Amino acid sequence: MPDHVHLLLGGQENSDLRNYIKAFKQVSAYSFKKEFNDILWQRSYYEHVLRRDEDVEDIALYILNNPVRAGIVQDFKQYPYSGSSLIDIKEM
């Protein structure tokens, strides 16, 4: 999406989302600032930890279909910035 990013991450009991997001934003912002001389991220972020009754595939499809809902593409498979760790999307 042009103005935000969705991440679907898996963690463990001792994972630290706050530190992960901090490092992710710091590394990507540094590279962006160096190349474009501009700010990339806002200060805050929104997170949602999946509950046991939430289906990971449903959440993944919601994220993948964001560019479709925004009118950027007709099919999420056409969106070039969907990431490098896609589930086998041929069946979705």
C-alpha positions, 0 to 999 in steps of 0.5 A: 500500500502506498501509505502503510504496511501490513506485516503478518509475523509469527513469534514465540512465547518470548518474542518481543514485538516492540523491539522487532518493530523498533529495529524494523523501522530503524533499519528501513528508515535509515535506508530510505532517508539515505536514498530519498532524504525523507522520513519514512515512518510515523512514530507509532504503529498499530498491532493486533495479536491473533487470538486462537479462534482467528484464522491466519489464512483469513488474516493473510487474505485480508492483508493481500486484498488490501490493494484490491479494496483500495482500487490499485489492482483487480487481483492481489496477485497483480500487486508487486509489493506483496512480499517475498514470503507468500503462501502458495497463492495459486490456490487462494 
